Every structure is written in structure tokens, then in C-alpha cells.
Amino acid sequence: MLNIFYEEPEADRWLLFDRFPRRLVRRLRRGRQRVGGQMRIFLNLCAGLDRIGVHYRVNDYRHAKRNPRQLACIIGKPHVLDKIEWQNPILFGAAVFSHPSEDPHLLQRRPVKRVLLPGPWMKDMWKLHWDAAVAVWPVGIDTARWRPADKARKRFDVLLYDKLLWERAHNETHLIEPIRRKLADAGRSCREIRYGFYAEEEFQSALAECRTMIFLCEHETQGIAYQQALACDVPILAWDRGGCWRDPAFYPHRVRFAPVTSVPYWDERCGRTFASIAEFDDAWAQFWAECRSERFNPRAYILDNLTLEKCAQHYVQHARELADA
């Protein structure tokens, strides 16, 4: 049985224990909490473990304290590392912090035996600091929920997915707007969705109504949203500029690392990429022609590589290796 730990950080703001009534008020005002990327890692891992019949406890700190030799699987978030004074060996990730420099002495102050990172370029960046302690583990996609829609529902040619986090004004002017104009000039109908401003149900509905997706993101560590689109058999034209990791909290004054990618899990079945707006016209023409001829098979890529069951089994292998050690 696995001992799994995951919590969203929540602190008191004005009074002791006021986080509890504030949580209730948020629920009443905003409805159910939106699932972010890191929570989705936890939920999908649990779903995958259920599928393959592996039992687990969730946030049983008392059991961990009573059994200090048992492995603690801390999915995240990082504040859970400081929830108790851990004696258990720890498998940490993949809901980790951005860079080892945020906690450079973690491996000395906590019994972390392995750090799981969601994608290969992130492992390359982290291994410069922690080397053998890091490994790659992507979470699986729920292919029963994210599945192809009836073609009769397809009302739009393109879903423009906007996950541009930095240099917003520049990218709006020099990337998003030119793409909108080019699609309009080509007579392609378009629906848009922006990261952080939608519920998963809205994204699912949008995918059901769109024939293709254009994915705009500076980089992805795993890219759960675009993989959900692939699972729905929606081919993608992705902006993949490469180059340095440009998180402004780190670049260029603290960390310079290259190359990164916006599609870390990808092959020719998924779609096509372009590196700059100058390449967009040719990339779009080729991509659209190949979509019309049904050249792509994106769902097959997910079924071969990123199902709940396969990724959960991979996680269990990591846990067993550490438990045996």
C-alpha cells in the first residue's frame, strides 16, 4: 500500500483558523474549486492506481509517524515537505517547485530519495544540481473522459488555446493577433480559450466543437491540457520556440537553461509545430492540408504512452525501487 500526500497550501490571513470559513465563503461565491495542473497530477495518479488495483492512503500523517521506515509519496505541493518532521524516506513529485535553487539544501534537510519531474527537459535542468536523485514521471490522461466527440458536433475549424504567461502585451501584438488575422483571412472559424480562465468542462466542450487546436505556450513541463486535446483526437499546431527557459523569476539573472519545449511528449501523429510567427503561414497550410487528409492520429499517441494505467504503473515502479532499497 502506498502512503500518498498532497495538499493545497492554505494559510490563515487575519485570524487564527480563519482559513476554514474563508474556504466555505469561496465555495459559496465561486462554486467548486477549479482543478489546477498540480492537483490534476494527484487526482489522475489516484485514478490510475484505482484502475490497476493498487491500494493507497491519502494524507495519513499519523500512520507515517508510526511507521518511519515506510516510503512517503509526497506528490506535492512543496509545503507538505515541512508539514511534519519527516523520518520516512520520501519520493517527491511531480508537483514540485520550479527549480532546485528554491530549496538548494532539500536533500540534506529532508530524507528525499528521489525527485520525480514531469518532463525530460526539466530533468536535464535539475540534474545539473541533483543528478542521480531526479527522474522523469508524467501523469496519465483519463482517456475515458477525454475521448473523441461525434464529428457532427464540430462547428469550429480551430480552438486557439492561449497559455502565454509572460510578456503578455508583446505576445498579444506579435503572436496572437497575427494568428487571428491569418485564420480569418483563410476563412477558418475559430474559438478561443485562455489558460487559468476556464473550468475543465468548458475546455472539454470546446474540444468537442473544434476540428483542430493551435497551442500557444512558452514551454511545458508536461502539458496536461494539450495532451487532453490529443486524447480527444484533436490534432495540434503548436508554437514551439525552443531556446531558454524564460521564467522571469529566474531568467536571466538566476538561471540560464536551454533548450526547452512546449510539447515534451509528442510525435508525428500529434500534429505539427512552428517556431515563430514568420513560420506560421507555411506551417498552418501544411497542417490544415494534413488534417483534411486525416494524416494525424493523436489519440493513438496518448493510448500508447500516457494512459492512467501505464503512468500509474510507472509510478509504482519508482515507489517499489525505493521501498526495496
Phi and psi in degrees as a GROMACS rama.xvg file:
@    title "Ramachandran Plot"
@    xaxis  label "Phi"
@    yaxis  label "Psi"
@TYPE xy
-89.3673  144.04  LEU-2
-103.693  101.536  ASN-3
-104.747  139.232  ILE-4
-132.076  128.226  PHE-5
-155.504  132.853  TYR-6
-146.863  144.744  GLU-7
-81.2142  135.753  GLU-8
-67.4179  134.912  PRO-9
-153.551  120.623  GLU-10
-116.859  157.914  ALA-11
-67.2338  144.249  ASP-12
-105.772  -54.589  ARG-13
-112.32  -38.703  TRP-14
-131.365  157.582  LEU-15
-59.9009  129.466  LEU-16
69.2111  13.4515  PHE-17
-73.1433  -5.95748  ASP-18
-65.1361  -26.7309  ARG-19
-73.5153  -51.2607  PHE-20
-65.1587  -33.1517  PRO-21
-63.6839  -36.4712  ARG-22
-63.0749  -41.8667  ARG-23
-65.9546  -42.7531  LEU-24
-62.8384  -42.2619  VAL-25
-59.6441  -41.8126  ARG-26
-63.6374  -41.2871  ARG-27
-68.8426  -36.8123  LEU-28
-81.7214  -39.8067  ARG-29
-108.049  -9.16559  ARG-30
83.7489  -165.036  GLY-31
-61.2941  142.216  ARG-32
-61.8354  134.374  GLN-33
-71.955  142.65  ARG-34
-87.2275  117.051  VAL-35
-85.9582  177.119  GLY-36
-61.2734  -40.7172  GLY-37
-73.2301  -38.5552  GLN-38
-64.7391  -34.5443  MET-39
-63.7775  -33.3869  ARG-40
-59.6916  -47.9058  ILE-41
-62.9283  -48.4397  PHE-42
-64.0748  -42.2679  LEU-43
-72.2922  -33.4437  ASN-44
-62.3779  -46.8994  LEU-45
-60.5647  -41.0668  CYS-46
-63.2098  -40.4557  ALA-47
-66.2794  -40.921  GLY-48
-62.9785  -38.5344  LEU-49
-60.777  -40.9575  ASP-50
-64.9427  -36.2134  ARG-51
-97.0056  4.48738  ILE-52
77.4074  27.0047  GLY-53
-96.9808  124.699  VAL-54
-83.9739  153.137  HIS-55
-155.916  153.473  TYR-56
-103.835  152.225  ARG-57
-121.074  121.471  VAL-58
56.2431  40.55  ASN-59
-94.2122  79.749  ASP-60
-66.9707  -32.9877  TYR-61
-62.95  -43.1105  ARG-62
-62.8866  -41.6241  HIS-63
-61.1018  -41.3785  ALA-64
-65.5748  -37.0959  LYS-65
-76.6067  -19.2887  ARG-66
-128.906  70.4637  ASN-67
-68.3146  -11.8064  PRO-68
-88.7706  -11.8217  ARG-69
-79.3131  145.485  GLN-70
-67.2647  136.183  LEU-71
-104.757  119.982  ALA-72
-97.908  93.049  CYS-73
-92.0981  99.7064  ILE-74
-64.9218  -37.7483  ILE-75
144.402  -171.9  GLY-76
-76.4963  173.419  LYS-77
-57.5049  -26.2243  PRO-78
-63.9432  -19.3017  HIS-79
-65.5805  -25.187  VAL-80
-61.5677  -23.4111  LEU-81
-110.515  12.6188  ASP-82
-66.7818  -41.6965  LYS-83
-136.011  173.554  ILE-84
-86.491  90.1474  GLU-85
-65.9283  132.42  TRP-86
-108.214  -18.4886  GLN-87
-71.4496  144.356  ASN-88
-61.4339  142.085  PRO-89
-119.583  132.13  ILE-90
-102.241  113.244  LEU-91
-111.971  128.038  PHE-92
125.223  169.485  GLY-93
-100.668  7.53883  ALA-94
-86.2561  71.0949  ALA-95
-100.3  -177.748  VAL-96
-80.8382  -178.972  PHE-97
-77.3283  -34.6412  SER-98
-155.331  147.299  HIS-99
-56.6282  -25.1399  PRO-100
-65.2696  -15.0304  SER-101
-73.9784  -21.6551  GLU-102
-152.091  68.2552  ASP-103
-63.3715  -23.5547  PRO-104
-104.217  19.232  HIS-105
-55.6999  -44.3436  LEU-106
-68.973  -17.2294  LEU-107
-91.7485  -35.3246  GLN-108
-90.6738  -14.8574  ARG-109
-133.725  149.827  ARG-110
-79.8772  53.2507  PRO-111
-78.5547  119.303  VAL-112
-98.0036  -24.5478  LYS-113
-154.556  142.933  ARG-114
-116.105  120.962  VAL-115
-94.0541  129.05  LEU-116
-115.877  146.013  LEU-117
-74.1251  -13.6831  PRO-118
-153.448  163.38  GLY-119
-68.4363  -38.8179  PRO-120
-68.1112  -31.2948  TRP-121
-66.6652  -37.7789  MET-122
-62.0358  -42.7598  LYS-123
-59.5195  -36.4795  ASP-124
-72.2677  -42.6523  MET-125
-74.5025  -31.7837  TRP-126
-68.6791  -15.5656  LYS-127
-63.1984  -21.8118  LEU-128
-108.039  -42.9053  HIS-129
-119.152  -4.07439  TRP-130
46.0198  -108.25  ASP-131
-66.3662  -15.6446  ALA-132
-77.6666  -12.2053  ALA-133
-105.684  146.933  VAL-134
-147.55  163.159  ALA-135
-98.4071  132.703  VAL-136
-148.45  110.605  TRP-137
-90.9449  145.256  PRO-138
-79.4218  156.114  VAL-139
-82.01  162.709  GLY-140
-104.751  137.156  ILE-141
-77.4749  94.568  ASP-142
-77.0234  -9.69742  THR-143
-79.4748  -37.169  ALA-144
-79.877  -46.6588  ARG-145
-94.1512  93.7691  TRP-146
-137.296  163.326  ARG-147
-61.3204  141.65  PRO-148
-93.9104  161.9  ALA-149
-60.0601  133.832  ASP-150
-59.7454  -23.7467  LYS-151
-65.479  -19.741  ALA-152
-83.0425  -8.51019  ARG-153
-76.8703  100.535  LYS-154
-100.218  -17.6963  ARG-155
-121.44  146.639  PHE-156
-75.1268  -36.7077  ASP-157
-136.667  138.026  VAL-158
-104.537  114.64  LEU-159
-90.1305  108.143  LEU-160
-98.7611  115.998  TYR-161
-105.682  106.491  ASP-162
-123.301  45.5755  LYS-163
-86.9964  116.518  LEU-164
-98.1705  -29.3945  LEU-165
-123.578  162.053  TRP-166
47.9562  49.8306  GLU-167
-59.0727  -49.1688  ARG-168
-62.4413  -42.8179  ALA-169
-62.948  -46.7022  HIS-170
-69.967  -32.2856  ASN-171
-61.4037  -41.8697  GLU-172
-77.5261  -40.4728  THR-173
-104.269  -5.47436  HIS-174
-128.167  -58.0746  LEU-175
-67.4925  -50.5228  ILE-176
-61.4374  -46.2112  GLU-177
-58.3777  -37.5201  PRO-178
-66.7506  -42.73  ILE-179
-57.0603  -45.5046  ARG-180
-64.7385  -42.5253  ARG-181
-65.1528  -38.602  LYS-182
-66.2281  -42.1593  LEU-183
-63.5976  -42.5046  ALA-184
-63.1115  -31.6019  ASP-185
-83.2782  -1.9289  ALA-186
76.8099  21.4974  GLY-187
-93.9283  129.225  ARG-188
-76.843  145.671  SER-189
-141.91  138.222  CYS-190
-118.232  147.202  ARG-191
-121.528  149.881  GLU-192
-145.878  142.078  ILE-193
-120.682  132.617  ARG-194
-56.0438  135.375  TYR-195
88.493  -5.79696  GLY-196
-124.975  24.0828  PHE-197
-145.885  155.996  TYR-198
-90.8936  155.879  ALA-199
-57.802  -34.4003  GLU-200
-63.1493  -35.3525  GLU-201
-67.1973  -40.8965  GLU-202
-65.1807  -41.9198  PHE-203
-60.9931  -42.7254  GLN-204
-64.4014  -40.4274  SER-205
-63.5549  -42.2006  ALA-206
-63.2594  -36.0486  LEU-207
-66.0767  -24.4974  ALA-208
-98.5154  -4.81004  GLU-209
-118.253  141.391  CYS-210
-80.4476  -33.0677  ARG-211
-141.134  171.989  THR-212
-136.628  137.938  MET-213
-104.132  123.462  ILE-214
-110.066  117.269  PHE-215
-115.466  111.999  LEU-216
-156.845  139.019  CYS-217
-64.1019  -41.4779  GLU-218
-164.292  161.415  HIS-219
-134.598  136.792  GLU-220
-79.0488  -42.2549  THR-221
-125.485  -57.2875  GLN-222
95.5746  53.9532  GLY-223
-60.4261  -40.3145  ILE-224
-63.873  -45.8734  ALA-225
-69.6116  -26.9323  TYR-226
-73.6388  -30.8204  GLN-227
-63.2091  -38.935  GLN-228
-64.1031  -43.8908  ALA-229
-60.2654  -40.4769  LEU-230
-63.0086  -27.4587  ALA-231
-82.0055  6.15033  CYS-232
65.6819  32.2618  ASP-233
-100.328  111.644  VAL-234
-68.8955  152.819  PRO-235
-124.872  137.922  ILE-236
-105.054  111.805  LEU-237
-109.794  135.122  ALA-238
-76.7018  115.729  TRP-239
-130.05  82.9953  ASP-240
-77.6526  -18.1323  ARG-241
67.9336  -147.367  GLY-242
73.1501  -150.2  GLY-243
-82.9257  154.683  CYS-244
-71.3373  116.653  TRP-245
-113.396  31.2999  ARG-246
-57.9667  118.352  ASP-247
-64.2457  -16.0556  PRO-248
-71.3723  -16.0809  ALA-249
-126.65  -34.3429  PHE-250
-101.26  137.101  TYR-251
-98.9167  4.87924  PRO-252
-80.409  -24.1856  HIS-253
-115.762  -39.5164  ARG-254
-137.632  132.045  VAL-255
-125.489  108.204  ARG-256
-136.481  138.746  PHE-257
-152.27  154.952  ALA-258
-96.2142  158.065  PRO-259
-115.596  172.905  VAL-260
-147.137  155.039  THR-261
-91.6325  -9.24169  SER-262
-132.929  74.5351  VAL-263
-69.289  -19.7292  PRO-264
-121.232  112.487  TYR-265
-171.606  143.115  TRP-266
-147.745  -172.587  ASP-267
-65.4263  -14.6747  GLU-268
-74.4889  -19.2392  ARG-269
-82.7959  -33.6937  CYS-270
152.651  -143.302  GLY-271
-136.259  165.477  ARG-272
-128.021  160.788  THR-273
-141.37  149.408  PHE-274
-97.8539  -21.7029  ALA-275
-153.935  165.274  SER-276
-64.0984  -26.3256  ILE-277
-64.4353  -26.1322  ALA-278
-91.1139  -6.86963  GLU-279
-63.9583  -45.0802  PHE-280
-55.798  -51.1449  ASP-281
-66.6902  -40.8015  ASP-282
-64.1781  -42.296  ALA-283
-65.179  -44.2869  TRP-284
-59.3022  -44.7015  ALA-285
-66.7054  -45.076  GLN-286
-60.639  -48.0594  PHE-287
-63.9048  -40.7388  TRP-288
-62.9727  -40.4309  ALA-289
-70.4581  -32.7796  GLU-290
-65.472  -42.0135  CYS-291
-62.307  -33.1066  ARG-292
-90.6304  7.70899  SER-293
56.0162  45.3278  GLU-294
-71.5953  -29.132  ARG-295
-96.9459  158.783  PHE-296
-145.093  65.3617  ASN-297
-65.0729  -35.2854  PRO-298
-63.7938  -34.3627  ARG-299
-61.6519  -36.1139  ALA-300
-61.6551  -45.1152  TYR-301
-64.7075  -43.2834  ILE-302
-63.2342  -31.9183  LEU-303
-78.1331  -25.7124  ASP-304
-127.244  -29.6212  ASN-305
-135.621  41.5395  LEU-306
-80.0466  161.665  THR-307
-55.2702  -44.13  LEU-308
-67.0075  -47.1141  GLU-309
-64.4892  -41.3332  LYS-310
-73.0824  -34.7224  CYS-311
-64.2756  -41.3394  ALA-312
-62.7976  -38.4968  GLN-313
-62.8183  -40.668  HIS-314
-63.2196  -43.7336  TYR-315
-59.908  -37.4061  VAL-316
-61.1278  -43.4752  GLN-317
-59.3865  -46.1329  HIS-318
-63.1174  -41.7401  ALA-319
-65.5704  -39.5211  ARG-320
-59.7141  -42.8609  GLU-321
-72.9582  -38.0197  LEU-322
-64.2329  -41.1757  ALA-323
-66.4635  -34.0029  ASP-324
